[in-house]
Amino acid sequence: MPRIWLPIGNPRLATSERDQIVLRLRELGVHVPGAQSLDISQLREILAWQQERAASAVVIPEPQRLSREQVRQGLKDFLDFQKARREGRRRIY
């Protein structure tokens, strides 16, 4: 089945304030069902709320990198475990 990708819209072509708010919400990744029927003040509140959430988004720290020796030891333990499991000595799942 073919997929149809619809354009979000061009912000320069948004003529009303409502259209501009809806496009800014879509840029933030928020889709408001029934946005065309909502009051403009409600849309402004939703936009302000979503902008605050985007500004205070939690930054996930990068995981700590392991040293070469730690990686080597972990791989050795894993291979020993696989070998013992294949031989039937260990029944740990």
N, C-alpha and C positions, 0 to 999 in steps of 0.2 A: 504494500500500500504506500503510495507516495506521501511524503510529508510536505506540508505547506507551512512556510515560514512567513508570518505576517510582520510587516514593519511596525516598529513601536511608534514611530512618528518623528517628525522633524521639529525640534523646539522652535525653530525660526518660523515655522508655519502655524504654530499655535497662536490663534488670534485672541482667544479669551483668557482671562486669568484662570478659569477652571481648567482649561486645557493645559496651561503651563504648569499648574500644580499637579495634575495627573501625570504629566510627563516627568516632572521631578521625582514624584513618588516611584514611577517605574524605573528611573535611573537608580534609585536606592534599593530596587528589588522588591518593592511593595506594590501589590495589585489590589485595588479596592473595588470589590464588586458593587455595582450600582453607584459609582462615583458621579455619573452624570445627573443622578437624581438627588444627591446630597446637597445640603446647603453649603455655600462657599466658606462660611465660617468653620463648619465642621471639617472641611477639607484642609483649611489652614491649620487647624489644631492637629489633625492627623499628620500633616507634613512636618510641623514643628516637633511633634513627638518622635517621629521616625528619624529626623535629623539629629535629635538629642541621642537617640539610641545608637545611631551610626557613629556619632562623635565619641561616645563613651564605650565603644565596642572593646571587649576584652582582647588584648593582644596575647596570643598563645606563644609562650616562649619556645625557642627551639630546643629539642631534646639534647641532653648532654651526650657528646660524642664519646665513644668508647675508645680506649687505647688499643693498639694493635695486639698487645698481649692479652687483653680482656676478650677480644674477639676470637683470638686463637684458642683460648681456654674454653670459651663457650661452645665453639664449634667442636672441639675435642670431646667435651662432655656429651654433646648431642649425638655425635657419631658413636661414642661408646654405648650410649643408651640404645640407639638403633641396633647396634650389633648384638647387644645382650637380648633385646626383644626378639630379634630374628632367630637367635639360638634357643629361645624359649626359657631363658633363665629368669627373666623378670616379666611379671604380668602387671605392669603399671600402665594405666591408660590415662 
